[in-house]
Amino acid sequence: MATQTSSQEQDYPLGPVPLDKRKSVWSMGLVLLGFTFFTATMWAGGSVGVAFDFPTMLMVLAAGNLLLGIYAAMLGYIAAKTGLNTALMSRFTFGELGSKLSDFILGFTQIGWYAWGTATMAILLVKLTGMPEGMTTPLMILFGFAFCVTAFIGYRGLEWLSRVAVPAMIILVAVSMTIATSDAGGLSGLLSITPASEMTVAAAITLVFGTFVSGGTQATNWTRFAKSGKTAVIATLLAFFLGNGLMTLIGAFGALVYQQADIVDIMVAQGLATLGILMLFLNLWTTQDNTVYNFAVAGCNLVRTRSRKLVTVVGAGIGTVLAVMGMYQWLIPFLVLLGTFIPPIGGVIMASYFIGYKRQYPDLATASLPAFNLPGLAAYAIGSAAAYSSPWIAPIVGVLVAALSYSVILVVGQAVRERRALVMGTA
């Protein structure tokens, strides 16, 4: 009984979530919305907003976020059906030791986001309040550990914060968007704004899709708590299509009207500086606790420990160090890294579940898995190479090529084994 209680308190880092511990669509929807309400997403929307006319911009944002939502929802469906997160699914896809590669990649990207968010909070707070520059590093240290409190508690902590923060952020955003629309001269004013820069539609969709694809790949950390596959799909689409879509739209609106992509700068321009600081704090906290939670889950699988709370604190420490070292300046190359090397992981996992295991993973505790699943690792490498070299929408290319490669390897391998068995039987 003590072991079961400990596992529950740690949010089942090394095994499936029991059916009696599953959550409702509203519970998961709030947590995932809090996760997708993220400052960096607005900046991506801002880049799109100044590159297209208003109707084209809406089309690009809708397409990019719909593709992201579908990708995350497919992984969410698998998570709900199996009770497993991406790190645990990777054992079936890449092998017992091979899965550590995906653990490292997923954990590193999430702690990178945590570092960026921690630095952003400290830097902007100093800027907005006029505090001395020397306060920046102490504030990074303060926020670096403060943001992880709800993640330390676990799913319950994330949900409690989201119940308060998500409605508050929606209200603040609605107020700001109403003022922005008025300042632009209404819909006619928005339609008359001409693009200030150039970007291809493919590049814009890549930017929208790739900005939060790392989060979409690891949203399984919460959708594994879903009561059904349908619940997981609805909650994920709600968060990644509507929630992430709203964030990119806000950034695009701000770029069009105020030449600012971030909601905080927009609110300052609107004379709402105090509300802007509140929005910044809620916006970052609801994402920061989710990212360090993701790191902890991947870290538990990497070192095979159930001590998720300890790994959470370690992750916050690493993120704080990276923040102090200057993570704030590394956002763009970091986004390129995410969009290239994260999506193929999801592609291989989907092919492994639907085609390799025919929608039925064996019991993880008793399954005999190879140290390295070479077909899965090879498919990931092929998908990553295709994404890296693709002139088209790199993240989507990575997902599709990785999934197709794994499927082909499985089919060809099965055909070779059957032919070999036939030859030996004939002999």
N, C-alpha and C positions, 0 to 999 in steps of 0.2 A: 504493500500500500504506500509506503514511504517513497518508493521509486516512482510510482504513478503520480503522486502528488508533486514530486520534484519536476517530473517531465511536464506536467500541466503548467506549473508555475513558470517554466522556462519556454513555454509555447511550443513544445514538441519539436525541437530543432533537428532531431535525427530520426524521426518516424512520422507516420501519417497522423493527421488530426482525427480523433475518434468522432463518430457520427453524432454522439450526444453533446459534443462541444462545438457544433457548427453554429454559424451566425446568420442573421437575416440579411436580405438584400439591402435594407436601409442602413444596417450597421456597417457592412462592408462598403456601401456606396459613400457614406460619410468619410470613412478612413481613406478611401482611394481618392475622393475629391480633395481632401486635405493634402494628399500627396501630390496631386497634379496642379494644385494652385501654387505655382512656383515662379519666382521673379525671372529666372533665366529664360523661361518659356515666352515671357512677354517680349524680351529682347529679340528672340527669333521672329515673333510676329511683327515687331517693329521693322526688321530688315525687309520683310515681305511687304509691309504697308507702304514703304516709300518707293517700291519698285514697280507697282502695278496700279492701274485705275481701280476704283472701288469694286465694281462687279467681278473683275478678274481676281482681285485680292480675296474676295469672299469664296470664289471657286477653289483657289489654291488652298486656302485654310481648311475648307470643308474636305477636300480630297486628301490632304496630308493627315488630318486628324481622323478621318474615317478609316484610312489604311492603318494608322497606328492603333485605333480602337479595335479593328478586326484582328490584328496581330496579337494584341494583348488579350483579347477575349478568347481566342483559340487556346492560348496557353492557360488562361483562367479556367476554361472548361476542363482541360486535362487535370489541373490542380484540384478542382472540385470532385472530379470522379475518383481520383486516387488519394486525395488527402495529402499530397506531397507538394513541396515547393520546387523551384527550378534546380536548386542545388542537389536535392535528393533525386529528382528525375535524371539528372546528369549521370548518376551512377549507372543507370540502365543504358544510357546513350553513349557514354564515353568510358565506362569501366570504373572500378573501385579507385584506382590511382589516376586514371585519365580524367576523372571528374574534377580532380583538384585543379586542373587547368582552368576550367570554367569557374570554379570557386574563386580562384585568384583574380581572374578577369572581372567577374561580377563584383567581388568585394572591393577591388581596387577602384573601379569606376564609381561605386557608391560612396566610398570614403573620400574620393576626389570631389564629388558633389558636396559632401558634408563640409569639407574644408573650404570650398568656394562660398557656400552659404554662410558659414561662420565669419569668414573675412568680410563678406558683403555687409552683414549686419553691423559689424564693428565700424567699418569704413564709412558707411552711409550715416550711421548714428552720429559719429563725430562731425561729419559734414553738415548734417541737418541741424544739429544743436549748437554748433560752434565750440565744442569742447576742444581742449588742446590736442594736437596731433599725437603727443606722447601717450594719450589714453587708448590709442588704437590697439596696441598689443595686449594690454591688460583686459580690454573688452573682448578681444578674440579668445583669450583664455577663459574668461567668464562664460561667454556664450558657448564656447566649444564643449564645456561640460554641462551647462544648464540645459541646452537643447536635447541632451540625451536622457533626461529624467523620465519622460513619458515612454521612450523606447525601452528603458531599463525595466519599467513596470511590465511592458509587454503589450499585447493586443488591446487589453483593457485600457491602458494608459493612452494609446493612440486614439481609441474610440472616444474617451472622455474629452480629450482636447478637441477633436474634430466636431463633436456635438456643439461646442461653444464657438469655435473659430470659423467653421465653414459658413454658418448662417451670417455671422458678423461680416465676413469677407464679401459675401454675396451682396449684402446691403451696401457696404462701402463702394463696391464696384459699380452697383446700379446708380448710386448718387453721382459718382465720377463720370460714368458713361453718359448720363443725362446732361450733365454740364458740358461735356465735350461735344455732344451732338448739337447743343444750342450754340456753343462757341463757333462751331463749323458752319453755322447757318442752316442747320437741318439737313435733311436727306439731299436736297438739291445742292447744297454747299459741298457735301461729301462727294457727290457725283462729278462735281466740276473740278476737283483737285486733280492735277496732273502728276504723273510719276516724277520723282526727283533723281532716281537712279535706275540702273538696269539689272535685271536678273532673269534667267530663263525659268520657265515654269517647272522644268525638271529639277533645277537647283533649288527652287523655292520649296517644292514638295519634299525634297531630300532634307532640307533644313528643318521643316516642320516635323517630319516623321522622325528624323534622327535626334532631335533635341531631347526627347523623352523616351526613346526606345529602350534605353537601359532600365528605366523605371518600369516600362511595360513588360520587359523580360522578367523582372523580379516581382511583379505584382502578384505572382503566385504565392508569395509569402502571406497574403491575406485571402486570396480567392480559395486557397485550400481549406479555409474555414467555412466555405459556402455550403448551404444545405443541399444544393443540387447544381448540376451543370448549367441549367437555365438561370439560376440565381447568380452564378459567377459571371455569365455572359452579360446579363443586364447591368450588374454593378460595374463591370469593367468598361462597357460601352458608355455608361453614364459618366464615368470619370475621365476616360481617355478621349472620347469623341466630344462630349459636351464640356466637361471641366477643362481639359487641356485646350479645347477649341476656344473656350471663353478667354483663357489666358492669352492665347496668340491673337485673338481678336482685339483685346484690350491694348496689347502692344502695337498692333497695326493702327488702331484708332489714334492712339497717342502720337505715333510717328506722323500720321497724316495731319492731325490738327495742331499739335504742339511741337513737332519735331523731337519728341521724347518717347521712348518705348516703354520705360519702366513706370509702373503705376505710382510709385512714390514720387518720382519727378513730376508726373502728370498732376498729382494732387497738390504738390507744392506750387506748380504753375496756376492751379485753380484756386489758390489761397487756402488750401486744406492741409497745411503742413502737419498739424497734430494728428489728424486722421491718417495722414500718409505714414507717419512713424508707426502708428498702431497697425496699419495694414501691412507694413514691412515686417513687423515682429510676428504677427499671426501667419503671414504668408510663408515666411522662412521656417518658423517653428514647426508648422504642420508638415513641411517637407523634410526638414532636418531630422526629426525623430524617425521618420520612415526610412530615410537613407541609411542612418546608422543601424537601424533595426535590420535592414537588408544586409549590411556588412556583417552583422553579428550572425545571421543565419548562414551566410556563405562561409564565414569563418569557422562556425561550429562543424560544418561538414568537412572543411579543409583539414582541421586538426582532430576531428572525430571526438568532440567534447559536447556534453549537454549543458555546459555552463554558459548559456547565452548571455546572462546578465554580466558576467565577467568580460566576455568578448565585446559586449556593448561599450563598456567603459574603456577598454583597450582601444576600440575603434574611435571613440571620441577623442582619446589622447593623440592618436595618429593624425586624425583630421585637424586637431588644433595645431599640431606642429606644422602640418602642410600649410595651414592658413597663415601662420606667422611667417613661413618661408616665402609667401608670395603667390599662393594659388589663385588669387583674384585676377592675376594677369594672364593666366593660362587657359581661359575659358574656350576660346575658339579652337586651338589645336586639340583640346580635350573633347570638344563636341565632334570633331572629325574622327577621333579615335573611337568614340562611342558608336557613331553611325556606321563605322566600318566593321568592327570586330565583335560587337555584341549581337546584332540580329542573326547571324548564322547559327549561334547557339540555339536560339528559339526554333529556327528552321529544322535543325537536325532532331531536336526533341519532338517536334510535331510528327515528323516522318517516322521516328522510332516508335512513338506511341500508336499512331494510327495504322502504320503498315508493318513495322517490325513486330510489335507485340499485340496487334489486332485489338487494340483498346483494352487490354487487360494485363497490367503489370503483375508479376508474381509478388509474393510477400517479400518486402525488402529485408526483413530480419532474417529470413531463411534462404533467400535466393543465392545461388552460386553464380557470381558475376566475375568476368575476367578482370585482371588488373588494368588492361588497356583494351577497349573496344575499338579495334583498328578501323572498321568501316565508319564508325561515328567520328573518330578523330580525322580521318581522311576527308570525309564530307565537310567537316568544319573548316579544314584548311582550304579546300576547293572553294567553298562559299566565301570565305574571307578574302581569298585572292581575287575572286570575281568582283566582290564589292570594292576592294581597293583600286582595281584597275578600271572599273566601270565609269563611263562618261554619263550614264543614265542615273536613275534613282538608286544610289549605292546601297542603302539599307534594305530596300525591297529586293534588289538583285541578290544580295547576300542571303536573305531568307529563302528565296525561291531556288537558287542554285544549290544551297546546302541541302535543302529538303529533297530536291530532285536527285542530287548526287547520292545521297544516302539510300533513296529508294532504288536507284539503278544498281548500286553496289549490292543491295540485299537480293534483288531479283536475279542478277547475274550470278551471285554466289549460290543461291538456291538452285539455279539451273545447272551449274557446274557440279554441285553435290549430287543432284539427281542423276546426271549423266554418268558420273563416276560410279554411283551405286548400280546403275543399269549395266555398265561395262563389267563390273566385278561380278554381278549376278550372272551375266551371260558366260563369263569365264568359268 
